[in-house]
Amino acid sequence: MVAVVGAAPEGLPEFLGRAPNVAAVEAEGDGFDEAVAALARAEGVASPYAVVPADPLAGVAGEWSAMWAPGSAEHSFETAAGSLVLQWRTGRFELPDYYVVMVGEDAKENDFHLGFLKSQRPGRVVVIPVADDRGELAARVLAALAGLPQGPWWPGLDRLMEAARDYYPGAIATAAQTTPPRAAASLLS
């Protein structure tokens, strides 16, 4: 299963679903329950790639961003993370195998998916620059799907949320500033 998140244009999953080895499984809304339902439907797909434009981590990602926003004192990251871990422990959902993150020109490394999640399992988060043409964008995503690397599975969601609590969004930028250029480039790939 591949979750497509970020600046993906509407209709992209349907476009991707035209490929013979890709099944597009639409979510029926934007909430956690809809994402979990779409991922559950994707588990039963016989296609090599099941693309789902939904993310069970969306709520916690928003609260994580609010937690680190300058001047923001209000967030409910702990509540969102605790609820998410409880749902995961009861077996209600598993994380997608991969995240394909669509990024526009305003992409920031302090984004939950681009910064924190990619830092935890770099091979499980693929970044795709958004294209104006849906066909070109679909071709980029299909090429990324064909080249998905194998690697360690996600840590347990409880461990992931514990790490998110302490991950400072500027950590990559700070490391890149103090790291020689060749090593800094590997931090972002």
Protein Blocks (a to p, Z undefined) as FASTA:
>chain_A
ZZdehjddehklmmmmmpmkbccdddfbjbfklmmmmmmmmmmpcbfbdcdfbdfklmmm
mmmmmmmpghiabdcfkmmmmmmmmmmmnopaccdfbdcddddfkbcfkbfklmmmmmmm
mmlpccddddfblklmmmmmmmmmmmoccddddddfklmmmmmmmmcfklmmmmmmmpcf
klmmmmmZZ
